Amino acid sequence: MAIHLYRIDDRLIHGQVVVGWGQPLNARFMVLVDDLVASSEWEKELYRMAVPPEMEIFFADVATAIKDHARYATDPRPGMLITGDIGSMYHLVKGVKAIGSVNLGGIHHRAGRTQKLRYVFLTADEERQLRALEAAGVEVTAQDVPSARARPLSEVLEGESP
Amino acid sequence: MNEEQGGGPGSPRAIVVGHGEFAGGLVSAVGQICGMADKLVVLSMMGMTPEDIESTIREQLDRTGARVIFTDLPAGSATIAARRIVKEDPGIVLVSGVNLATLLDFVFSTAASPTEAARAAAERGKASLIVVGR
């Protein structure tokens, strides 16, 4: 079944991911790729308790996720992979070379970021990384929940009309 | 972050935080039923980073002296933020999966400690979930 959703979401595991996407995709496993979380037993336990019992969760730093991606991708169960930032997903995609699409799910306001959509704010460097992914053949779209329209990167970077 | 006190006199005893307008709706219902919405602080986490959610809950706990946090989903980012707060301050109590029966029990509670009040309210909330029909 492989991984059905590669998502960038700074909240990592939360309602939109576990319920909003997890239920329609019937996700049975989740790969949380985050260097900080992967290095802390307490952080891992925090997120482990946030997923329902029928969903297995794997934790990995970016380097480990690149190494283990083939195993996740051939898992017979439907799964999702989440990173908390664009840089981690960028390095993962470059390292794996087998990821065809990336979902921008929640990248919220921080200093230096400009608003593009209600739930997408980007720095100039993040924009460059997303453009580079698209140039490499990866489909990059923004879509917070399954019922919303997937917006292509070009539309995201134009920003939302007030 | 939307924030309101619920109106009327009294000191808040808990923060209610959840997705969308969930917290505002629940606290509004508490006010309509018993006029004690002022015991609760409403927070919405729409459009916020995890760090902002956590810092805003902390600010409201400090400002009001409340010791209890009610959240909607165990998997929600408010719950994740609240668990970080509880880890640092074991005197704070978190109840996730809050419903109206839970809040009504809590605002009427005369328990000596926030922990006792929260535990009793959570039990009332669980008991309020019933299924009728075949």
Interface residues (C-beta under 8 A of the other chain):
Chain A: D10 R11 L12 I13 H14 G15 V17 V18 V19 W42 L46 Y47 M49 A50 V51 P52 H108 H109 R110 R118 Y119
Chain B: H19 G47 M48 T49 P50 D52 D72 L73 P74 A75 G76 S77 T79 I80 R83 R84 K87
